[in-house]
Amino acid sequence: MKRRLIALVLLTATTLWGVACGGDGASGGDDVATADAADATADAADVVALDTIPPLEKISKVTFKLGGVNNTFDVNGEADYIPTDESGKLFKIAADKGLRKLEISLVPVEEYVVGHWADYEFSEVGVQICYNDGSGLAQAPGCSVGFTHGSIAYDITISENGGAGSYVQGTFSATLQDSDGNTLDLTEGVFDVKHR
């Protein structure tokens, strides 16, 4: 009895397997063609899906040397145009790294501003570069709350600025001073940040 039951189970499994593999009376070639067509459709859908994935956004960052040491600030990097600021039309470039922060402000300027400004050249545009060293020490004069150093000399060039959604690019350097009069040289500054 057990042998007959085992034989019946094996016969049923073999028959079902045969039907699944094309043993249903149709030619085996039909099943292969249908499977190939389904695979081609799936492959085409995968290609379309891959083509519609947007590229990763470039990381906004500001790099510079501070006292000869390389720094990369790549958190919250952005450029903002603030037309309603009380002191005029303000353009800010900023980025963070941990507790440290750097901010470059130009005022008054237009949203698509490009150009060169330096403390040794006359300009109606005021530039302030502020740096927070993360120490929590006294406030630097000329900077908003939260900055330990402000620029007493600067040189900045904005070379690319296509407005909101574009990347603002340029170079800068500065001599920074804290509230005690100690200075720090910022050199080889480069910014490449998204205009928000």
C-alpha positions as CSV (number, residue, x, y, z in Angstrom):
1,M,0.0,0.0,0.0
2,K,2.8,2.4,0.9
3,R,4.6,1.6,-2.3
4,R,1.5,2.3,-4.4
5,L,1.0,5.7,-2.5
6,I,4.6,6.7,-3.1
7,A,4.4,5.7,-6.8
8,L,1.2,7.7,-7.2
9,V,2.8,10.8,-5.6
10,L,5.8,10.4,-7.8
11,L,3.6,10.0,-10.9
12,T,1.5,13.1,-10.0
13,A,4.6,15.2,-9.3
14,T,6.2,14.0,-12.6
15,T,3.0,14.8,-14.5
16,L,2.7,18.3,-13.0
17,W,6.3,19.0,-13.7
18,G,5.9,17.9,-17.3
19,V,2.9,20.2,-17.7
20,A,4.8,23.2,-16.2
21,C,7.8,22.5,-18.5
22,G,5.7,22.5,-21.7
23,G,4.3,19.0,-21.7
24,D,0.8,20.3,-22.2
25,G,0.6,19.2,-25.8
26,A,1.9,22.5,-27.3
27,S,5.4,22.6,-28.7
28,G,8.2,23.4,-26.2
29,G,9.3,26.2,-28.5
30,D,6.1,28.2,-27.7
31,D,6.9,28.2,-24.0
32,V,10.5,29.4,-24.7
33,A,9.3,32.2,-27.0
34,T,6.7,33.4,-24.4
35,A,9.3,33.3,-21.6
36,D,11.9,35.2,-23.8
37,A,9.3,37.9,-24.6
38,A,8.4,38.3,-20.9
39,D,12.2,38.6,-20.1
40,A,12.7,41.2,-22.8
41,T,9.7,43.2,-21.5
42,A,11.1,43.0,-17.9
43,D,14.5,44.1,-19.2
44,A,13.1,47.1,-21.0
45,A,11.2,48.1,-17.9
46,D,14.4,47.9,-15.9
47,V,16.2,50.1,-18.4
48,V,13.4,52.7,-18.3
49,A,13.4,52.6,-14.5
50,L,17.2,53.2,-14.5
51,D,16.9,56.1,-16.9
52,T,14.3,57.9,-14.7
53,I,16.4,57.8,-11.5
54,P,17.7,61.4,-11.0
55,P,21.4,61.9,-10.5
56,L,22.7,62.6,-7.0
57,E,23.0,66.2,-6.1
58,K,26.5,67.6,-5.8
59,I,27.5,68.3,-2.2
60,S,27.7,72.0,-1.4
61,K,31.0,72.8,0.4
62,V,33.5,75.5,1.3
63,T,37.2,74.6,1.5
64,F,40.0,76.8,2.9
65,K,43.2,76.8,4.9
66,L,43.1,78.3,8.3
67,G,46.5,79.0,9.7
68,G,47.9,76.7,7.0
69,V,45.6,73.7,8.0
70,N,43.1,72.4,5.4
71,N,39.4,72.6,6.2
72,T,36.3,71.4,4.4
73,F,32.9,72.6,5.6
74,D,30.3,70.5,3.8
75,V,27.3,70.7,6.2
76,N,24.5,73.2,5.4
77,G,26.5,74.7,2.6
78,E,24.4,77.2,0.7
79,A,24.1,80.6,-0.8
80,D,21.0,82.7,0.1
81,Y,19.7,86.0,-1.4
82,I,17.8,88.0,1.2
83,P,16.2,91.1,-0.5
84,T,14.3,92.3,2.6
85,D,17.3,92.6,5.0
86,E,17.2,95.9,6.9
87,S,20.6,96.9,5.6
88,G,19.8,96.3,2.0
89,K,19.9,93.4,-0.5
90,L,22.0,90.7,1.3
91,F,23.8,87.8,-0.3
92,K,25.2,85.1,2.1
93,I,27.4,82.1,1.5
94,A,27.7,79.7,4.5
95,A,28.7,76.2,5.6
96,D,29.2,74.3,8.8
97,K,31.5,71.6,10.2
98,G,30.5,70.4,13.7
99,L,30.4,73.4,16.0
100,R,32.4,75.5,13.6
101,K,30.8,77.8,11.0
102,L,31.8,80.1,8.2
103,E,29.7,82.9,6.7
104,I,30.4,85.4,3.9
105,S,28.0,88.3,3.6
106,L,27.8,90.9,0.8
107,V,25.5,93.9,0.9
108,P,23.9,95.6,-1.0
109,V,24.0,93.3,-4.1
110,E,21.6,91.8,-6.6
111,E,20.5,88.2,-6.6
112,Y,22.8,87.2,-9.6
113,V,25.8,89.0,-8.3
114,V,29.3,88.1,-9.7
115,G,32.5,90.1,-9.4
116,H,35.5,90.8,-7.3
117,W,35.7,92.7,-4.0
118,A,38.7,93.4,-1.7
119,D,39.3,95.6,1.3
120,Y,42.0,97.5,-0.5
121,E,39.6,98.5,-3.4
122,F,36.8,101.1,-3.2
123,S,33.3,99.5,-3.5
124,E,29.8,100.3,-2.5
125,V,29.4,96.7,-1.6
126,G,30.3,95.8,2.0
127,V,31.9,92.4,2.7
128,Q,32.1,90.6,6.0
129,I,33.5,87.2,6.6
130,C,32.7,85.6,9.9
131,Y,34.0,82.5,11.5
132,N,33.0,80.5,14.6
133,D,35.9,78.3,15.9
134,G,33.5,76.3,18.1
135,S,35.1,77.4,21.3
136,G,32.1,79.4,22.5
137,L,34.3,82.4,23.3
138,A,33.4,86.1,23.1
139,Q,31.5,87.5,20.2
140,A,33.6,89.0,17.3
141,P,32.8,92.6,16.5
142,G,31.0,93.2,13.2
143,C,29.5,89.7,13.0
144,S,26.1,88.4,14.0
145,V,25.7,86.5,17.3
146,G,27.6,83.1,17.3
147,F,30.8,84.1,15.6
148,T,34.2,84.3,17.3
149,H,36.2,85.9,14.4
150,G,35.4,88.7,11.9
151,S,37.3,89.8,8.9
152,I,39.6,92.8,9.0
153,A,40.9,92.2,5.5
154,Y,39.3,90.2,2.7
155,D,39.5,89.3,-1.0
156,I,36.5,87.5,-2.6
157,T,35.5,86.6,-6.2
158,I,32.1,85.2,-7.2
159,S,32.7,83.7,-10.6
160,E,29.5,81.7,-11.2
161,N,25.9,82.6,-10.0
162,G,22.9,81.5,-12.0
163,G,20.4,82.2,-9.3
164,A,18.2,79.9,-7.4
165,G,18.9,76.2,-8.0
166,S,22.3,76.8,-9.5
167,Y,25.7,76.5,-7.8
168,V,27.5,79.7,-6.7
169,Q,31.2,79.3,-7.2
170,G,34.2,81.5,-6.3
171,T,37.3,82.0,-4.2
172,F,38.2,84.0,-1.1
173,S,40.8,84.8,1.5
174,A,40.7,86.9,4.7
175,T,42.5,88.0,7.8
176,L,40.2,87.2,10.7
177,Q,40.3,88.8,14.2
178,D,38.8,87.7,17.5
179,S,37.5,90.0,20.2
180,D,40.9,90.1,21.9
181,G,42.6,91.3,18.7
182,N,44.3,88.0,17.8
183,T,44.4,87.3,14.1
184,L,44.1,84.2,12.0
185,D,44.9,83.9,8.2
186,L,42.3,82.2,6.0
187,T,43.8,81.4,2.6
188,E,43.0,79.4,-0.5
189,G,39.3,79.6,0.1
190,V,36.9,78.0,-2.5
191,F,33.1,77.8,-2.4
192,D,30.8,75.7,-4.5
193,V,27.4,75.9,-2.9
194,K,23.8,75.6,-4.1
195,H,21.8,78.9,-4.4
196,R,18.7,78.2,-2.3
